[in-house]
Amino acid sequence: MSTPTQNPQANAEPNPSLRPEEVISIQLDSLQNNDIPTPDAGIAVCFRFASPSNKLATGPLSRFTQMIHNPLYSCMINFEKAKFEPLATAGYKWKITIIKSGIQHVFAWHLSKQLAGPYKDCWMTDAVMKLQ
């Protein structure tokens, strides 16, 4: 398996045309290739997809980056495999299973469609909670 030299998601931003599963996929791809093209570029993509209320609680980016590097979430960085499935029919709750170093980690990923402001009609991440 060759090492990727580009992260096609590095410039991804919230967009009303993106479906919830695409938003999840962009963030997972970015975290899997976290340091491409620059250190923690994947985490920066995830922060761009954090909802305004999430950014208020976890921002700025430097604080968000520290949070992702903490042991609770660090398994999301440069993982080997991931799969996701909906936990709710409306597309706002997802079960994410990540495999890193042979260990399975399960998260609940909560999204919401923004109702106003610059991200109106964009699906964005409200919260990520470790389930196991």
N, C-alpha and C positions, 0 to 999 in steps of 0.2 A: 504494500500500500504506500503510495507516494504521499509526501507531505504537501498539503495545499500551499500555494504561494499567494493566493488571493482569497478574500472572503467576499463573495458576491453580495452579501447582506450588509457590508460595512457602511454603506451610505443609506440604508433603508430608514424610512421615516413613516410615521402614521399616515394613513391615507384612507379616505372613506370607501375606496374600492376593495380594500383588503377584508377578507372574511376572517372570523375568529381563528380558524385553524391555520390560516396563513400567518397571522400575527404570532401565534405560538411557534410555528415552524421557523419563522425569521429569527425569533429570539433564541430558540434552541440551536439553530445552525450557527448563529453568532457566538454563543457561549462555547459550542464545541470547537470552534476555531478562534477562541478568545483573543489570541495575540496576533492575529492577522488582520490588517496589515501593520498594526502597531500594538504595543502592550495594552491589554485591557480594552481593545476596540470593541470586542463582543459585549462587554459589560456596558459600554457607552451606548450601543444599539439598544440594549434592554432598558436603559434609563430613558432613552428617547420614547420608548413605547410604554413607559410608566404613566399612568393617568395623572392629571394634575393633583388630585388628592394624595396619591401615592408619592409623588415627588415632594409634596409638602412634608410628608412623614419621613421620607428616606433620603432626601437630597441634602446638599447639592451632590453633583456627580462624585466628588471625592469621597463623601461619606457613604454613598451608595456602593462605590467600588470596595471600600473597606468591609461593608456588610456582606457583599458577595464573597469576599475572600475569607470570611469567618468560617469556622468549621461546619456550621449548620448548612451553609449554602455552597461551600467551595467544591463539593462534588459535582456541581453544575459546570465547572470550568474544565474545558478540554476532556470531556467525558468520551467514552467509546461508542455507546449506543443510547438511543432514546426512543420511546414511543409515547403517544398520547391518545387519549380517548375522552369523549365528553362525559361529564358527570351530571350535566343538566341539558335538557333538550333545547333550551334557548341559546346555547352557545357560550354561556358566560362562566361555566365552571368546567375545568378540565383536570383529568388525572394524568400526571406526567411521571413516567418511570424512566429513570436514568441509570445506566450501568457504567460504573467507573471502577477500574481495578478489580473487576469481578464481583463487586458489591452493588446490590440493587438499592436505589433510593427513590422514594415515591413522594410526590408533591401534589398539592391541590393548587391550581393556577386559576385565579379569578379575574375575569375580564368584564369590562362594561363598555357600552357604546356611549360615547360622549354626546351630551344633549345640546351643548352650546359652546361658544368660544372658538378658538382657532382649530380645535380638534373635533368640531361638530361632526357627528356621524362616523367617527373613527373608533374602532375597537382598541382599547388600551388595557394594560394590566393594572388591576387595583391591589392585588396581594398575591403572594406566593407563600404557602405554608407547607412545611415538611410533615408528611403523614407517617412515614416509616423510613 
